[in-house]
Amino acid sequence: MRSMIIIIDGLGDRPVKELGNKTPLQKANTPNLDKMAENGINGIMDSIAPGIRPGSDTAHIAILGYDPYTVYTGRGPFEASGVGLDIKAGDVAFRCNFSTVDDNYIVTDRRAGRIKEDTTPLINELNKMKIEGYEDIEIIFKESTGHRAALILRGENLSDEITDADPKVVEKAPKTVHSTTNSPNAEKTADLLNKIIKESYTILRNHPINLNRIKNNEAPANIIIPRGVGLVPEIEELNKKYEIKSACIAETGLIIGIARFAGMDIIGVEGSTGSVDTNLDNFIDTIIDNVKNTDYDFFLINIKGADESGHDGNAKEKVEFIEKIDEVVFSKISQLQDMITVVTADHSTPITVKDHSADPVPILVYGKGVRVDDVKRFNEIDAVKGGLLRIKGSDLMNILMDLIDNTHKFGA
């Protein structure tokens, strides 16, 4: 028996008035997921713990069986690793957004219109950056999907004890970065980052890509705003921890970075965007091909689009994307043989909140030998009645390893 965890990123939600006070998952037509729920065991899951609002990073760390309170140092290192940067001990890493500011240096779009163009030319210009007084510090940018990017600062006497630059909302300027400890290293790093942000605007505002976007009434990617600072953590390899051979199929640099830190192999998907326009046909073809033609016995799979719709507060789009993944992906997943499949989310991203919430997410376990409960539909409300009851993310790998008979007895 082999196993996979499919994370529908941001799937969980709350009742939405325009959907008749149903959640998007309740409203969606999902015959394949419902079939899996009817023939599996269901429950709800708190990725971290009840009442704790998880990030995608801490949620995935917990779901893979690690303690996020020990392992997590910040999102930046995972983003940097996920986009292919060779990070080293002592590096200070950030996740970044290409954003839009107006002539008064006020943020008008935190995601630069969810830019779809290849941002490599913008990154190439940023990587020419030199900051006076900091010539000994390497400043390394790398593009990711869409509006996302990563940044590494490499050199002596740097610190991750600094605040974020992201204002989190529009109509405000990027925040001035400050030291959180008043240590000389933190003060130095904060000053450097503030200068990098301002210099990025100088470099990007008149770039041909952005001039063309303005001409087409699109938001220019004219500044880069770092956040999620962290130092590189040490993580026990997942394969050693659970005596498995594992692979990750995901769309975003963050999840790929977490998987890389965990020692998992990475399988790419052509046409994956991390949004609702991702190529789901390629996604499921990649999954099926690797299930049939490789010897991996565990897959971590992340599909991102529903989370984007939640952050945008777009209920109709979230319903449509859920229906699309049910039709394209789970019509084939439900037919896999000799596979224990877990379907869940890393967190809820309610339409009414436009951000993550601590609401528990539905979870189903489907496959040969699984106890079957009385749940007939896969959603946040019906799942509560399931035999899996309420678990934490840190329970999941142990449950899964037991179901595929890949665990050791505790005691005699």
C-alpha positions as CSV (number, residue, x, y, z in Angstrom):
1,M,0.0,0.0,0.0
2,R,1.1,3.5,-0.8
3,S,-0.3,6.8,0.3
4,M,-0.8,10.4,-0.6
5,I,-2.0,13.6,1.1
6,I,-3.8,16.0,-1.2
7,I,-4.0,19.5,0.2
8,I,-6.6,21.7,-1.4
9,D,-5.1,24.9,-0.2
10,G,-7.4,27.3,1.6
11,L,-10.4,25.0,1.0
12,G,-12.2,25.6,4.3
13,D,-14.7,28.4,4.6
14,R,-17.6,29.9,6.5
15,P,-21.3,30.3,5.4
16,V,-21.5,32.9,2.6
17,K,-24.7,34.9,2.2
18,E,-24.6,35.0,-1.6
19,L,-24.4,31.2,-1.5
20,G,-27.5,30.8,0.5
21,N,-25.5,30.7,3.8
22,K,-23.6,27.7,2.6
23,T,-19.8,27.3,2.4
24,P,-18.3,27.2,-1.1
25,L,-17.6,23.4,-0.5
26,Q,-21.3,22.8,0.5
27,K,-22.5,24.8,-2.5
28,A,-20.2,23.1,-5.1
29,N,-21.3,20.0,-7.1
30,T,-18.6,17.5,-6.1
31,P,-19.8,13.9,-7.0
32,N,-16.3,12.4,-6.9
33,L,-15.2,13.9,-3.6
34,D,-18.6,12.9,-2.2
35,K,-18.1,9.3,-3.5
36,M,-14.8,9.2,-1.7
37,A,-16.4,10.6,1.5
38,E,-19.2,8.0,1.3
39,N,-16.7,5.2,1.0
40,G,-14.1,6.5,3.5
41,I,-13.8,7.9,6.9
42,N,-14.2,11.6,7.6
43,G,-13.6,14.2,10.3
44,I,-12.3,17.7,10.8
45,M,-8.7,18.8,11.4
46,D,-7.0,21.7,13.2
47,S,-3.7,22.1,11.4
48,I,-2.0,23.4,14.5
49,A,-4.5,23.4,17.3
50,P,-8.0,24.6,18.0
51,G,-8.2,28.4,17.7
52,I,-4.7,28.8,16.2
53,R,-4.8,30.6,12.8
54,P,-2.3,28.7,10.7
55,G,-0.1,29.9,7.9
56,S,0.3,27.6,4.9
57,D,3.9,27.1,6.0
58,T,3.2,26.1,9.6
59,A,0.2,24.1,8.6
60,H,2.2,22.0,6.1
61,I,5.1,21.5,8.6
62,A,2.6,20.2,11.1
63,I,0.8,18.0,8.6
64,L,4.2,16.4,7.7
65,G,4.6,15.5,11.4
66,Y,7.0,18.2,12.5
67,D,6.6,20.6,15.4
68,P,6.1,24.0,13.9
69,Y,6.9,25.7,17.1
70,T,10.4,24.1,17.0
71,V,11.1,24.0,13.2
72,Y,9.6,27.2,12.0
73,T,11.9,30.2,11.9
74,G,10.0,32.2,9.3
75,R,8.6,31.7,5.8
76,G,11.5,33.2,3.9
77,P,13.8,30.2,4.0
78,F,11.1,27.9,2.6
79,E,10.2,30.4,-0.2
80,A,13.9,30.8,-1.1
81,S,14.5,27.1,-1.2
82,G,11.3,26.5,-3.1
83,V,12.3,28.8,-6.0
84,G,15.7,27.1,-6.3
85,L,18.0,29.3,-4.4
86,D,21.0,27.6,-2.8
87,I,20.6,28.8,0.7
88,K,23.4,28.5,3.3
89,A,23.8,28.6,7.0
90,G,23.7,32.2,8.2
91,D,21.6,33.5,5.2
92,V,18.7,35.7,6.0
93,A,15.8,34.8,3.7
94,F,12.6,36.5,2.8
95,R,9.5,35.9,0.7
96,C,8.6,38.8,-1.5
97,N,5.7,40.3,-3.4
98,F,6.0,42.3,-6.6
99,S,3.6,45.1,-5.7
100,T,2.4,48.4,-7.1
101,V,3.0,51.8,-5.6
102,D,1.8,55.1,-7.0
103,D,3.8,58.3,-7.5
104,N,3.4,59.1,-3.8
105,Y,4.9,55.7,-2.8
106,I,1.5,54.4,-1.6
107,V,0.7,50.7,-2.3
108,T,-2.3,50.4,-4.7
109,D,-2.0,46.7,-5.3
110,R,-0.1,44.3,-3.1
111,R,0.2,41.7,-5.9
112,A,0.8,43.9,-8.9
113,G,-2.4,42.8,-10.6
114,R,-1.4,39.2,-10.0
115,I,1.1,39.6,-12.8
116,K,1.2,36.7,-15.2
117,E,4.3,37.7,-17.3
118,D,7.6,36.1,-16.7
119,T,9.2,38.3,-14.0
120,T,12.8,37.1,-14.8
121,P,13.7,40.3,-16.6
122,L,12.7,42.3,-13.5
123,I,14.7,40.0,-11.2
124,N,17.7,40.3,-13.5
125,E,17.7,44.1,-13.0
126,L,17.2,43.7,-9.2
127,N,20.2,41.4,-9.0
128,K,22.4,44.2,-10.3
129,M,21.5,46.2,-7.2
130,K,24.4,47.6,-5.1
131,I,23.7,49.5,-1.8
132,E,26.2,52.1,-0.8
133,G,27.8,51.1,2.5
134,Y,26.8,47.4,2.1
135,E,29.0,46.4,-0.7
136,D,30.1,43.3,1.3
137,I,26.6,41.9,1.5
138,E,25.3,39.7,-1.4
139,I,21.7,40.6,-2.4
140,I,20.2,37.7,-4.3
141,F,16.6,37.8,-5.7
142,K,14.8,34.9,-7.5
143,E,11.5,34.9,-9.2
144,S,8.7,32.5,-8.3
145,T,5.2,32.1,-9.8
146,G,3.0,35.1,-10.5
147,H,3.7,38.0,-8.2
148,R,5.9,36.0,-5.8
149,A,9.6,36.1,-5.4
150,A,12.3,35.4,-2.8
151,L,15.3,37.3,-1.4
152,I,18.5,36.2,0.3
153,L,20.9,38.5,2.2
154,R,24.3,36.8,2.6
155,G,27.2,38.2,4.6
156,E,28.6,38.9,8.0
157,N,26.7,40.3,11.0
158,L,23.2,40.0,9.7
159,S,20.0,39.2,11.7
160,D,16.5,38.0,11.3
161,E,15.3,40.0,14.3
162,I,13.5,42.6,12.2
163,T,10.0,43.6,11.3
164,D,8.1,43.1,8.0
165,A,7.8,45.8,5.3
166,D,4.4,44.6,4.0
167,P,1.6,47.0,5.0
168,K,-0.9,44.1,4.5
169,V,-3.4,46.5,3.0
170,V,-3.5,49.0,0.1
171,E,-3.5,52.8,0.5
172,K,-0.6,52.7,2.8
173,A,3.2,53.0,2.2
174,P,5.5,50.0,2.6
175,K,6.3,49.8,6.3
176,T,9.7,51.0,7.5
177,V,11.6,47.9,8.8
178,H,12.8,48.1,12.4
179,S,15.0,46.0,14.6
180,T,13.0,44.0,17.2
181,T,15.9,43.7,19.6
182,N,18.0,46.9,19.0
183,S,21.1,44.7,18.5
184,P,23.7,46.1,16.1
185,N,23.2,43.2,13.6
186,A,19.5,43.7,13.6
187,E,19.8,47.5,13.2
188,K,22.2,46.9,10.3
189,T,19.8,44.4,8.6
190,A,16.8,46.6,9.0
191,D,18.6,49.6,7.5
192,L,19.8,47.6,4.6
193,L,16.4,46.2,3.8
194,N,14.8,49.6,3.9
195,K,17.3,50.8,1.3
196,I,16.8,47.7,-0.8
197,I,13.0,48.3,-1.0
198,K,13.4,52.0,-2.0
199,E,16.1,51.0,-4.6
200,S,13.8,48.4,-6.1
201,Y,11.3,51.1,-6.9
202,T,14.0,53.2,-8.6
203,I,15.1,50.2,-10.6
204,L,11.6,48.8,-11.6
205,R,9.3,51.8,-12.1
206,N,10.5,52.6,-15.6
207,H,11.3,49.0,-16.7
208,P,9.8,48.2,-20.2
209,I,7.6,45.5,-18.7
210,N,6.0,48.0,-16.4
211,L,5.7,50.8,-18.9
212,N,3.9,48.3,-21.1
213,R,1.6,47.2,-18.3
214,I,0.7,50.8,-17.6
215,K,0.0,51.3,-21.3
216,N,-2.4,48.3,-21.1
217,N,-4.1,49.6,-17.9
218,E,-2.5,46.9,-15.8
219,A,-0.9,47.4,-12.4
220,P,2.9,47.7,-12.8
221,A,5.2,45.5,-10.7
222,N,7.2,48.5,-9.7
223,I,8.4,47.6,-6.2
224,I,9.3,44.5,-4.3
225,I,8.2,44.2,-0.7
226,P,10.0,41.5,1.5
227,R,8.3,39.7,4.4
228,G,8.5,36.5,6.3
229,V,12.1,36.9,7.4
230,G,13.8,33.8,8.8
231,L,17.0,31.9,9.2
232,V,17.6,28.5,7.6
233,P,16.2,25.7,9.9
234,E,17.4,22.1,10.4
235,I,14.8,19.5,9.6
236,E,15.0,15.7,10.0
237,E,14.5,14.1,6.6
238,L,10.9,12.8,6.1
239,N,12.1,9.6,4.5
240,K,14.2,8.7,7.5
241,K,11.5,9.9,10.0
242,Y,8.8,7.6,8.5
243,E,10.9,5.0,6.5
244,I,9.4,6.0,3.2
245,K,10.4,7.2,-0.2
246,S,8.5,10.5,-0.8
247,A,7.8,13.1,-3.4
248,C,6.0,16.4,-3.6
249,I,3.9,17.8,-6.4
250,A,3.0,21.4,-5.7
251,E,2.6,24.7,-7.5
252,T,4.2,27.4,-5.2
253,G,7.7,28.0,-4.0
254,L,6.7,27.8,-0.4
255,I,5.4,24.3,-0.4
256,I,8.2,23.1,-2.7
257,G,10.7,24.7,-0.3
258,I,9.2,22.9,2.7
259,A,9.4,19.6,0.8
260,R,13.0,20.3,-0.1
261,F,13.9,21.0,3.5
262,A,12.2,17.7,4.4
263,G,14.3,15.9,1.9
264,M,11.5,15.0,-0.5
265,D,11.9,14.7,-4.2
266,I,10.2,17.5,-6.2
267,I,8.1,16.7,-9.3
268,G,7.2,19.7,-11.5
269,V,4.0,20.3,-13.4
270,E,4.0,22.2,-16.6
271,G,1.4,25.0,-16.7
272,S,1.0,25.2,-12.9
273,T,0.4,28.8,-11.9
274,G,-0.7,28.6,-8.2
275,S,-4.0,30.2,-9.2
276,V,-7.4,29.1,-10.6
277,D,-6.1,29.1,-14.1
278,T,-3.6,26.4,-13.4
279,N,-3.4,23.4,-15.8
280,L,-5.3,20.8,-13.8
281,D,-5.1,18.3,-16.7
282,N,-1.3,18.4,-16.5
283,F,-1.6,18.2,-12.7
284,I,-3.6,15.0,-12.6
285,D,-1.6,13.4,-15.5
286,T,1.6,14.1,-13.5
287,I,0.1,12.5,-10.4
288,I,-1.1,9.4,-12.2
289,D,2.1,9.0,-14.2
290,N,4.2,9.0,-11.0
291,V,1.8,6.7,-9.1
292,K,2.0,4.2,-12.0
293,N,5.6,4.5,-13.0
294,T,7.7,5.3,-10.0
295,D,8.4,3.6,-6.7
296,Y,7.5,6.5,-4.4
297,D,5.3,5.3,-1.5
298,F,4.2,8.7,-0.3
299,F,3.1,11.8,-2.2
300,L,2.4,15.3,-0.8
301,I,0.2,17.2,-3.3
302,N,-0.9,20.8,-3.0
303,I,-3.4,22.5,-5.3
304,K,-3.5,26.2,-4.6
305,G,-6.4,28.0,-6.5
306,A,-9.2,27.9,-3.9
307,D,-6.9,29.8,-1.5
308,E,-6.5,32.6,-4.0
309,S,-10.3,32.9,-4.4
310,G,-10.7,33.1,-0.7
311,H,-8.1,35.8,-0.3
312,D,-9.9,37.7,-3.1
313,G,-13.3,37.2,-1.5
314,N,-14.6,35.7,-4.7
315,A,-17.2,33.1,-3.7
316,K,-18.4,32.2,-7.2
317,E,-14.8,31.6,-8.4
318,K,-14.1,29.4,-5.4
319,V,-17.1,27.3,-6.0
320,E,-16.2,26.9,-9.7
321,F,-12.6,25.9,-8.9
322,I,-13.7,23.3,-6.4
323,E,-16.1,21.9,-9.0
324,K,-13.3,21.9,-11.5
325,I,-10.8,20.0,-9.4
326,D,-13.5,17.5,-8.5
327,E,-14.2,16.8,-12.2
328,V,-10.6,16.9,-13.4
329,V,-8.6,15.6,-10.5
330,F,-10.8,13.5,-8.2
331,S,-12.6,11.6,-10.9
332,K,-9.2,9.8,-11.5
333,I,-7.9,9.9,-7.9
334,S,-11.0,8.0,-6.7
335,Q,-10.1,5.2,-9.1
336,L,-6.6,4.6,-7.8
337,Q,-5.9,1.1,-6.5
338,D,-3.6,0.1,-3.6
339,M,-3.5,3.7,-2.4
340,I,-4.6,5.3,0.8
341,T,-5.6,8.9,-0.1
342,V,-6.1,11.7,2.4
343,V,-8.0,14.8,1.1
344,T,-8.0,17.9,3.3
345,A,-6.8,21.5,3.5
346,D,-4.0,23.3,5.2
347,H,-6.4,26.0,6.6
348,S,-9.6,27.8,5.9
349,T,-9.6,31.0,3.9
350,P,-13.1,32.3,4.3
351,I,-14.6,34.5,1.6
352,T,-15.9,36.9,4.4
353,V,-12.5,37.2,6.0
354,K,-10.2,37.3,2.9
355,D,-7.5,35.7,5.0
356,H,-6.7,32.5,6.9
357,S,-8.9,31.6,9.9
358,A,-8.7,29.1,12.7
359,D,-11.8,27.2,11.5
360,P,-11.1,23.5,11.3
361,V,-11.0,22.0,7.9
362,P,-12.7,18.8,6.6
363,I,-10.6,15.7,6.1
364,L,-11.4,12.4,4.5
365,V,-9.3,9.2,4.3
366,Y,-10.2,6.8,1.4
367,G,-8.8,3.5,0.4
368,K,-8.7,-0.3,1.0
369,G,-9.3,-1.3,4.6
370,V,-10.4,2.1,5.8
371,R,-13.3,2.0,8.3
372,V,-16.3,3.6,6.5
373,D,-18.6,5.9,8.4
374,D,-22.1,7.4,7.6
375,V,-20.9,10.6,6.0
376,K,-22.2,11.0,2.4
377,R,-20.8,14.4,1.4
378,F,-17.4,16.1,1.7
379,N,-17.7,19.5,3.4
380,E,-17.1,21.3,6.6
381,I,-20.5,20.5,8.2
382,D,-21.0,16.8,7.2
383,A,-17.4,15.9,8.1
384,V,-18.1,16.7,11.7
385,K,-20.3,13.5,11.9
386,G,-17.5,11.3,10.7
387,G,-15.6,8.5,12.5
388,L,-12.3,10.3,12.3
389,L,-13.7,12.9,14.7
390,R,-11.5,15.9,15.3
391,I,-7.7,15.6,15.0
392,K,-4.7,17.9,14.8
393,G,-2.4,18.1,11.7
394,S,0.4,16.5,13.7
395,D,-1.7,13.3,14.1
396,L,-2.1,12.8,10.4
397,M,1.2,11.1,9.3
398,N,1.0,8.7,12.2
399,I,-2.6,7.8,11.2
400,L,-1.6,7.4,7.6
401,M,1.5,5.3,8.3
402,D,-0.6,3.0,10.4
403,L,-3.1,2.5,7.6
404,I,-0.4,1.5,5.1
405,D,1.1,-0.8,7.8
406,N,4.3,1.2,7.9
407,T,4.7,1.8,11.7
408,H,6.1,0.2,14.7
409,K,4.3,-1.0,17.8
410,F,4.7,1.1,20.9
411,G,5.3,-1.4,23.8
412,A,5.2,-5.2,23.9
